[in-house]
Amino acid sequence: MKHVLAVLALCTGLAGCATRWVVDSDVRSFSSLGTVPAGATYRFDRLPSQQASEAQQQQLEAMAAAALERVGLRRDDANPQYTAQIDARVTAELSPWADPWYFHGAWGPGYRPWGYGPWGGRGLYGGGWYGPAFTPPANPWYVREVSVVLRELPSHRVVYETHARNEGPYAASGAVLPVMFQAALQGFPNPPAGERRVNIEIPTAKN
């Protein structure tokens, strides 16, 4: 069973105890790039549906921009060499660890996962739910996916495509998604072939 966040050290019941988390992402990348010029530039390219959610898309782009900068790509909307199309999605399902008999009456035998739009979820600082109004199922299980597609300008030819996926019981999408973008771009511009597991630790949090 895959987990979005693996608890490597967990203290409970003690004020100020530290928790160390690792985000494990399953990543698959495709590249036709050999090398990328030093200081290569890009701009974000939004789909029509993304243009309709300005504030949400800006948050996602800030997350992706930090990961793109780590691999040497600099945002320059005026003089881009590439376009970057990004996407993120979070789906809440019934936890695989939940008692099926307990939930049989609540959800019925035909229970289906709860989907709530691109990267819905609870904020990093415990804020409200992003996306449509939504009441998650008890004992939810969150499936997260992010993607990055780079196109070369002026031809608009796709030169890099990467996807990352992870899942688990924690709702902290604001903390997890930036790390997933980082995982998705690991190995850029010449990533390993096939699917791989990328583990990245989230900074220690205090209880």
ROBASE-337784 format. One line per field, with one value per residue: residue number from 1; residue in three letters; x, y, z of N, C-alpha, C in turn. Coordinates in steps of 0.2 Angstrom, whole numbers, plus 5000, padded with zeros to 4 digits. Layout:
k = [NUM|...] .
r = [Ala|...] .
nc1 = [X|...] .
nc2 = [Y|...] .
nc3 = [Z|...] .
cac1 = [X|...] .
cac2 = [Y|...] .
cac3 = [Z|...] .
cc1 = [X|...] .
cc2 = [Y|...] .
cc3 = [Z|...] .
end
This chain:
k = [1|2|3|4|5|6|7|8|9|10|11|12|13|14|15|16|17|18|19|20|21|22|23|24|25|26|27|28|29|30|31|32|33|34|35|36|37|38|39|40|41|42|43|44|45|46|47|48|49|50|51|52|53|54|55|56|57|58|59|60|61|62|63|64|65|66|67|68|69|70|71|72|73|74|75|76|77|78|79|80|81|82|83|84|85|86|87|88|89|90|91|92|93|94|95|96|97|98|99|100|101|102|103|104|105|106|107|108|109|110|111|112|113|114|115|116|117|118|119|120|121|122|123|124|125|126|127|128|129|130|131|132|133|134|135|136|137|138|139|140|141|142|143|144|145|146|147|148|149|150|151|152|153|154|155|156|157|158|159|160|161|162|163|164|165|166|167|168|169|170|171|172|173|174|175|176|177|178|179|180|181|182|183|184|185|186|187|188|189|190|191|192|193|194|195|196|197|198|199|200|201|202|203|204|205|206|207] .
r = [Met|Lys|His|Val|Leu|Ala|Val|Leu|Ala|Leu|Cys|Thr|Gly|Leu|Ala|Gly|Cys|Ala|Thr|Arg|Trp|Val|Val|Asp|Ser|Asp|Val|Arg|Ser|Phe|Ser|Ser|Leu|Gly|Thr|Val|Pro|Ala|Gly|Ala|Thr|Tyr|Arg|Phe|Asp|Arg|Leu|Pro|Ser|Gln|Gln|Ala|Ser|Glu|Ala|Gln|Gln|Gln|Gln|Leu|Glu|Ala|Met|Ala|Ala|Ala|Ala|Leu|Glu|Arg|Val|Gly|Leu|Arg|Arg|Asp|Asp|Ala|Asn|Pro|Gln|Tyr|Thr|Ala|Gln|Ile|Asp|Ala|Arg|Val|Thr|Ala|Glu|Leu|Ser|Pro|Trp|Ala|Asp|Pro|Trp|Tyr|Phe|His|Gly|Ala|Trp|Gly|Pro|Gly|Tyr|Arg|Pro|Trp|Gly|Tyr|Gly|Pro|Trp|Gly|Gly|Arg|Gly|Leu|Tyr|Gly|Gly|Gly|Trp|Tyr|Gly|Pro|Ala|Phe|Thr|Pro|Pro|Ala|Asn|Pro|Trp|Tyr|Val|Arg|Glu|Val|Ser|Val|Val|Leu|Arg|Glu|Leu|Pro|Ser|His|Arg|Val|Val|Tyr|Glu|Thr|His|Ala|Arg|Asn|Glu|Gly|Pro|Tyr|Ala|Ala|Ser|Gly|Ala|Val|Leu|Pro|Val|Met|Phe|Gln|Ala|Ala|Leu|Gln|Gly|Phe|Pro|Asn|Pro|Pro|Ala|Gly|Glu|Arg|Arg|Val|Asn|Ile|Glu|Ile|Pro|Thr|Ala|Lys|Asn] .
nc1 = [5004|5003|5008|5004|5011|5023|5026|5040|5045|5036|5029|5017|5006|5015|5020|5026|5033|5042|5039|5043|5041|5039|5037|5031|5032|5026|5034|5034|5042|5045|5056|5063|5074|5091|5101|5099|5099|5109|5101|5089|5072|5055|5037|5021|5008|4991|4976|4959|4950|4958|4961|4949|4950|4958|4965|4967|4975|4986|4992|4995|5004|5014|5019|5024|5033|5044|5049|5053|5063|5072|5078|5084|5077|5070|5057|5051|5040|5040|5051|5051|5058|5052|5036|5026|5015|5004|4997|4986|4978|4967|4959|4947|4944|4936|4945|4956|4958|4947|4933|4923|4910|4905|4904|4895|4882|4881|4887|4882|4882|4886|4896|4906|4921|4924|4926|4934|4937|4951|4965|4958|4956|4962|4970|4988|4989|4979|4967|4951|4941|4947|4941|4925|4911|4912|4910|4921|4922|4921|4936|4945|4954|4967|4971|4983|4989|5000|5006|5018|5020|5032|5034|5043|5047|5048|5040|5031|5032|5031|5043|5046|5038|5030|5024|5017|5012|5004|4998|4987|4982|4982|4977|4985|4987|4992|5005|5010|5009|5018|5030|5028|5028|5042|5047|5042|5050|5062|5078|5078|5086|5086|5078|5077|5072|5055|5044|5047|5051|5051|5057|5054|5058|5048|5050|5053|5039|5031|5022] .
nc2 = [4994|5011|5026|5043|5052|5046|5042|5045|5047|5049|5058|5058|5066|5074|5090|5101|5091|5084|5080|5070|5070|5061|5063|5052|5049|5042|5043|5047|5051|5059|5063|5073|5081|5085|5093|5108|5125|5136|5146|5145|5150|5152|5153|5152|5142|5142|5132|5134|5131|5133|5146|5151|5150|5160|5164|5151|5145|5153|5150|5137|5139|5146|5136|5126|5134|5136|5123|5122|5132|5126|5116|5124|5132|5148|5159|5170|5180|5188|5185|5170|5154|5142|5135|5131|5120|5116|5105|5099|5088|5083|5069|5063|5048|5034|5028|5014|5007|5008|5002|4991|4986|4996|5007|5003|5005|5019|5023|5014|5000|5003|5013|5027|5035|5051|5065|5081|5091|5100|5099|5101|5102|5103|5117|5122|5128|5124|5130|5134|5123|5121|5124|5116|5116|5104|5089|5078|5060|5050|5045|5048|5045|5051|5055|5061|5070|5077|5086|5091|5099|5103|5114|5118|5134|5143|5133|5125|5112|5098|5094|5089|5079|5076|5066|5065|5055|5052|5045|5044|5046|5060|5077|5088|5096|5108|5108|5096|5096|5106|5098|5087|5092|5095|5082|5077|5083|5079|5074|5081|5087|5075|5062|5046|5031|5024|5020|5027|5028|5042|5050|5063|5073|5082|5098|5098|5098|5106|5099] .
nc3 = [5000|4995|5002|5005|5014|5024|5041|5049|5061|5076|5088|5101|5112|5119|5122|5110|5103|5089|5072|5059|5042|5026|5009|4998|4981|4966|4951|4934|4919|4903|4890|4877|4877|4877|4882|4892|4889|4899|4911|4905|4900|4904|4902|4910|4903|4902|4903|4897|4907|4918|4918|4923|4936|4944|4957|4963|4953|4953|4965|4963|4952|4959|4967|4958|4951|4960|4960|4947|4946|4954|4945|4936|4928|4923|4926|4914|4907|4897|4888|4884|4883|4883|4886|4901|4906|4919|4931|4944|4955|4967|4975|4986|4994|5002|5015|5013|5025|5032|5041|5032|5035|5044|5036|5026|5028|5029|5016|5007|4997|4984|4985|4980|4975|4982|4972|4971|4962|4954|4964|4976|4994|5011|5017|5020|5032|5039|5034|5026|5015|4998|4982|4976|4988|5000|5009|5017|5016|5031|5039|5027|5012|5003|4986|4976|4962|4951|4937|4924|4909|4896|4883|4868|4862|4846|4841|4849|4852|4861|4873|4886|4898|4913|4927|4943|4957|4973|4988|5003|5020|5024|5024|5020|5008|5004|5009|5003|4989|4983|4985|4978|4965|4965|4966|4954|4944|4947|4941|4929|4914|4909|4914|4923|4914|4914|4928|4944|4961|4971|4985|4997|5010|5021|5029|5047|5058|5072|5085] .
cac1 = [5000|5007|5006|5006|5016|5026|5028|5046|5046|5030|5028|5011|5004|5020|5020|5033|5037|5044|5036|5047|5037|5042|5032|5033|5029|5028|5035|5035|5044|5047|5060|5067|5079|5097|5103|5095|5104|5110|5097|5083|5067|5048|5031|5015|5002|4985|4970|4953|4947|4963|4960|4943|4951|4964|4968|4969|4980|4992|4995|4998|5010|5020|5022|5028|5039|5049|5052|5056|5069|5077|5081|5087|5072|5068|5051|5051|5034|5041|5055|5051|5060|5047|5030|5025|5008|5004|4990|4986|4972|4966|4953|4946|4941|4936|4951|4957|4959|4941|4929|4918|4903|4903|4902|4890|4875|4882|4888|4879|4887|4889|4900|4911|4926|4922|4930|4932|4941|4959|4969|4954|4959|4963|4976|4994|4989|4972|4962|4945|4942|4947|4936|4918|4909|4913|4911|4924|4920|4925|4942|4946|4961|4968|4975|4985|4992|5003|5009|5021|5022|5035|5034|5048|5045|5041|5037|5026|5033|5032|5049|5046|5032|5031|5018|5019|5006|5005|4991|4987|4977|4983|4974|4989|4988|4997|5012|5012|5009|5025|5035|5026|5031|5049|5048|5041|5055|5069|5082|5077|5081|5087|5076|5077|5066|5051|5041|5051|5048|5055|5055|5057|5056|5045|5053|5050|5034|5030|5015] .
cac2 = [5000|5017|5032|5050|5054|5041|5045|5041|5048|5052|5059|5060|5068|5078|5097|5103|5086|5085|5075|5071|5067|5060|5062|5047|5050|5038|5048|5044|5056|5058|5069|5073|5086|5083|5098|5114|5131|5139|5152|5144|5154|5149|5156|5147|5142|5140|5130|5139|5130|5136|5154|5153|5150|5164|5163|5144|5144|5157|5146|5131|5141|5147|5129|5124|5139|5134|5117|5123|5135|5121|5113|5129|5136|5154|5162|5176|5180|5192|5182|5163|5149|5136|5136|5126|5119|5112|5103|5096|5086|5079|5066|5060|5042|5030|5024|5007|5004|5009|4996|4991|4985|5002|5012|5000|5009|5026|5025|5009|4995|5006|5019|5029|5040|5058|5069|5088|5096|5101|5101|5103|5099|5107|5121|5120|5131|5122|5134|5131|5118|5124|5120|5116|5114|5097|5086|5072|5055|5049|5041|5049|5043|5057|5053|5067|5069|5083|5085|5097|5098|5109|5115|5122|5139|5145|5127|5123|5105|5095|5092|5086|5078|5072|5065|5062|5053|5049|5044|5043|5049|5066|5082|5094|5097|5114|5106|5090|5097|5108|5093|5083|5096|5094|5075|5076|5086|5076|5071|5085|5086|5068|5058|5039|5028|5020|5023|5027|5031|5048|5052|5069|5075|5089|5101|5096|5102|5105|5098] .
cac3 = [5000|4995|5007|5003|5019|5029|5047|5051|5068|5078|5095|5103|5119|5122|5119|5106|5100|5082|5068|5052|5036|5020|5004|4993|4975|4960|4945|4927|4915|4896|4888|4871|4878|4878|4887|4892|4890|4906|4912|4901|4902|4902|4905|4911|4898|4906|4899|4898|4914|4923|4918|4926|4943|4944|4963|4964|4948|4955|4970|4960|4948|4963|4969|4952|4949|4965|4958|4940|4947|4957|4940|4932|4923|4926|4923|4911|4903|4891|4883|4886|4878|4884|4890|4906|4907|4925|4933|4950|4956|4973|4976|4992|4994|5008|5017|5013|5032|5036|5042|5027|5038|5047|5031|5022|5029|5027|5009|5003|4993|4978|4987|4975|4978|4982|4969|4972|4957|4954|4970|4982|5000|5016|5017|5024|5039|5042|5032|5023|5009|4992|4977|4978|4995|5001|5016|5015|5020|5037|5037|5020|5009|4998|4980|4973|4956|4948|4930|4921|4902|4894|4876|4866|4858|4844|4838|4853|4852|4868|4874|4892|4901|4919|4931|4950|4961|4979|4991|5010|5024|5027|5020|5020|5001|5003|5010|4999|4982|4981|4985|4972|4959|4965|4964|4946|4940|4948|4935|4923|4909|4907|4919|4922|4911|4918|4934|4950|4968|4974|4992|4999|5017|5022|5035|5053|5061|5079|5087] .
cc1 = [5004|5004|5009|5012|5017|5028|5034|5047|5040|5030|5021|5010|5010|5020|5026|5036|5037|5041|5040|5043|5041|5036|5035|5029|5031|5028|5036|5036|5046|5050|5063|5072|5085|5100|5099|5100|5104|5105|5091|5077|5060|5043|5026|5010|4996|4979|4964|4950|4952|4962|4954|4944|4958|4968|4971|4975|4987|4996|4998|5005|5016|5023|5027|5034|5045|5053|5056|5063|5074|5081|5084|5083|5070|5062|5053|5046|5035|5046|5056|5054|5056|5041|5029|5018|5008|4997|4991|4979|4972|4959|4953|4942|4940|4942|4951|4957|4952|4937|4923|4911|4901|4900|4897|4884|4876|4883|4885|4884|4890|4893|4905|4915|4923|4928|4929|4937|4948|4961|4965|4958|4960|4970|4982|4993|4982|4966|4956|4947|4942|4943|4929|4916|4909|4913|4914|4921|4924|4931|4944|4953|4962|4973|4977|4989|4994|5006|5013|5022|5026|5035|5039|5045|5050|5037|5031|5026|5034|5039|5050|5039|5033|5025|5021|5012|5008|4998|4992|4982|4977|4981|4978|4991|4993|5004|5014|5013|5016|5030|5034|5029|5039|5051|5047|5046|5062|5072|5081|5084|5082|5085|5077|5071|5062|5048|5046|5048|5053|5052|5058|5054|5053|5048|5049|5045|5033|5023|5013] .
cc2 = [5006|5022|5038|5052|5048|5044|5041|5042|5052|5052|5061|5061|5072|5085|5098|5097|5087|5079|5076|5067|5066|5059|5058|5048|5045|5043|5044|5050|5054|5064|5068|5078|5082|5087|5104|5120|5134|5145|5151|5147|5151|5154|5150|5148|5138|5137|5134|5138|5133|5143|5156|5153|5153|5163|5156|5143|5147|5153|5140|5133|5143|5141|5126|5128|5137|5128|5118|5127|5131|5117|5118|5133|5142|5157|5169|5176|5184|5189|5174|5159|5143|5139|5130|5125|5114|5110|5099|5094|5082|5076|5062|5054|5039|5027|5017|5003|5005|5002|4996|4990|4992|5007|5009|5004|5016|5028|5020|5005|4998|5012|5020|5034|5047|5062|5076|5092|5096|5103|5104|5100|5105|5111|5119|5122|5129|5127|5130|5126|5122|5120|5120|5114|5107|5095|5079|5066|5054|5044|5042|5047|5048|5054|5059|5066|5076|5081|5092|5095|5104|5108|5120|5128|5141|5139|5124|5115|5103|5092|5088|5085|5074|5072|5062|5060|5050|5049|5043|5047|5056|5072|5088|5095|5103|5113|5100|5092|5101|5103|5088|5086|5095|5087|5074|5078|5083|5072|5075|5087|5079|5063|5050|5036|5024|5024|5022|5030|5037|5050|5058|5071|5082|5091|5099|5101|5101|5104|5103] .
cc3 = [5000|5000|5004|5008|5024|5035|5049|5058|5071|5085|5097|5110|5122|5118|5116|5103|5093|5078|5061|5047|5030|5015|4999|4986|4969|4954|4939|4922|4908|4894|4881|4871|4880|4884|4887|4893|4897|4906|4907|4904|4900|4905|4906|4906|4902|4901|4901|4905|4919|4923|4922|4934|4945|4951|4964|4959|4950|4960|4967|4956|4953|4966|4964|4950|4954|4962|4951|4941|4950|4951|4934|4927|4926|4922|4920|4905|4897|4886|4885|4881|4878|4887|4895|4907|4913|4927|4940|4952|4963|4974|4982|4991|5001|5009|5016|5020|5035|5036|5037|5029|5041|5042|5026|5022|5027|5020|5005|4999|4987|4979|4982|4978|4977|4978|4970|4968|4958|4961|4976|4988|5005|5016|5021|5031|5042|5040|5029|5017|5003|4987|4979|4985|4995|5008|5014|5019|5026|5035|5030|5018|5003|4992|4977|4967|4953|4941|4928|4913|4899|4886|4873|4861|4852|4842|4842|4853|4859|4869|4881|4895|4907|4923|4938|4953|4968|4983|4999|5014|5026|5022|5019|5013|5000|5005|5006|4992|4980|4981|4980|4966|4959|4963|4956|4942|4942|4942|4929|4921|4906|4913|4918|4918|4915|4924|4940|4956|4970|4981|4994|5006|5017|5029|5041|5055|5068|5081|5093] .
end
